[in-house]
Amino acid sequence: MAKIWLGDFRLKQLQHYHSRVADVSIAEYSYLINDYASFYWFKDEAVTLISQLGLSGSDVIISLGFNDCVYSCTWPTAFNITTIANNYVKIINELIGQQSSVNFYVCSVAPVDADYPFAPYENGGIIPVKKLNAAIEKFNKVLEQADTFTYVNTYKYLTSTGFDTRDGTRFTFDICSSLNNYITGHIKTQAGVSAAGFITRDTMDKAP
């Protein structure tokens, strides 16, 4: 069965992991990745592609929201994280209504373990780790309360088992391995069904 992975720069770590392990059938994996993806990219570009393509029987794994959480720490009025999370749920539910044979899996935003450098932030361009994780937890809470898709709680998994990053956000190879196993463990198996025509893309649009 085809698996469509949709997300931001943190998902790219799993893409790199998939390309290095022999037991993954890369032919069944496609990626729609934008390093700077936020809700507006998801709504204006990703949704259009998903809606236009024949994905019957596919698994779509969505891993978005990190950049929105970063923006909410810097511009809390323009990027109210609870409102944005609810907007994600609304759009995903619309996709579910349009693509009833597609299995949607929505991952929580994973935690960070170091302060995050973001130049526009007011205090020297560094968002404190506690502040960013607090925004991430608010975002995840909204996703977790939705009951229309499978929620994959990667945040809880990583904080309960422990994790290592290379720079606060990008996970080590070993963590990518365990994270991949955790996510794919939630995915239902439907043999003999595949998607055709999906465009593998890696866009690099800049953040607003």
N, C-alpha and C positions, 0 to 999 in steps of 0.2 A: 504494500500500500504506500502511496506517495505521502511524504511528510513535508509540509511547507512551514519553514521556520521564519517568523517575521519579528524583527526587533531592531535594537540600536547597537552601539559599539560593543556592549557587553555580550550580546549574543554572538558577535563575531568570534569570541573566544571558543564557543562551542563549535562554530563552523570550522575553525582551525583544528580543533580536537577531532572532529569527524573526519577531516582529511588525512589524519595521521593514524587512525586505528583501522586494522584490517577487517574487523567484524562488522563494520558498518557498510551497508549497501548504498554508496554515495549516489548511485543512479536514481534512488528513490527519494533523495533529499534535494529540496530546492530552497533557496534563501532570498528573502526580500529584506535587505539590511540597509539602514541609513544611520551612520554614526551619530548624527545629530537629531534623530527622530524624536518628535514630540507629538502631542495629540493632533496638532494641525497637519503635520505630515501624514499621520495615520488616516485622518478624515479625508484629506484632499487628494492624496496620491495612492496610498496602499489600498484603501477601501475600493477605489475605482478599479484597480487591477484585479482584486479578489472578486469583485462583482461581475466583471466582464469575462473571466476565465472559467472554463468548465472544470470544476474541482470535485465533481461528484465522488463521494466515498473517501475523500482525502482527509488527512489529519492536518489541521492548521494550528500551530503552536505560536501563541502571541506572547512576546516578552518585551513590553514597552513600559514607559512611565518614569524611568530614571531621570532623563533630561527634564521632564516636567517637574520632578521633585527638586532638582537643582534650581530651576527657574523660580520655583515657589519660594525658595529661601532668599532669593535676591529681589524678586518683584512679587511679594505676597498678594498684592491687590489684583494685578493683572493675571497672575497664575495661582488662583485659589486651588489648592491641591485636591480638596474634597470635591469641588465642582468639576474639576478636570477628570477625576476618577469616575464620577457619575456620568460624564459625557462619554468616556471610554465604554462604560457598560452599556449605555444607550446605543452607541454605534455598533458594538459587537452584537447586541440583541437584534438590531436591524439586519446585520449580516446573517445571523442564525435564521431569521425569518425568510431571507432570500435564498439561503443555501441549506436547506433542511437535511440534505444527505451528507453534509460536511460535519466532521467532528471538531469542535473548537475547544482548545485547551489554553487557558490564560494563566500565565505564570505571575506570581507576585514579583515585585521589584526586590532583588536580592540586597542584602545589607552591604555597607562599606565598613572598613576597619581602620580608616585613617581620614584625616581632614582632607577636603576636596578642593583643589585649586580651581578657582573660577574667577577670572579677572574682574568682571563687573561687581562682584560681591563687595560690600562696603568695608569690611574689616581686613584690609590688606589683600583682598582677592583670595581668601581662604575660608571655605565654609566648614565650620566645626563638624566633626564626625557625628556628635550627638544631635546636632541640629538637622543634619541631612537624614540621619536614620529616623528621626522623629517624623519628618515629612514623608519618608518612605512608608512608615508604619500607618500613617493616616491614609495614604493612597491605597495601601494593601487592604486596609479594613473595609473599604468600599467594595473592592473586588471580591473579597471573601464573603460578603453578605449577599452577593448576587447568586441566584440559584438556577440560572439558565445555561450555564456552561460549566465545564470541569475546571475548578480552581486548583492550581498546583502551587502549594505554599513553600516555595523555595526559600523564603526568608526564614520561616520557622525551622526548616530542615537544616539550613546552614548554621543558624545560631545555636541549634541544639547539638549538632555534631561537631561544630568547629570548622573553621575555614581559614585559608591563607590566600593572600593576594600579592601581586607583584608591586602594586602602586596604590593600594587602597580600594580599587574597583575591579581590576582585571585579575581573574583567578589563576592560580597555578594549574599546571596540567593535571595533577592528581585530583584537585577539586573539580575541574571540568569533567573529569571522568565520573566522579561520584554524582555530580549534579546532573550530568546527562542520564545516568542510570535512574536517578530519582524521577526526572521528568518523563522519560520514556516508559517508566514503570506505571505511569498513569494512563498511558495511551492504549486504547482498545485495539485489538487485532482483528482486522476484517480481511481475510485472505482473498486474493483474486480480484480486488478492486483497486484501480489506480487512476490517477489524474493525468490528463494530457494537455499539452500546450502551455503549461505554466512558464513564465519568463523568469529565469534566474537573473537577479539583479543585485548590484551592490552600489547603491547610490551614495553620493558624498555631498549632498546639499548642506549648506551652512545653516547654523541655528538662526532663528529670527533675532 
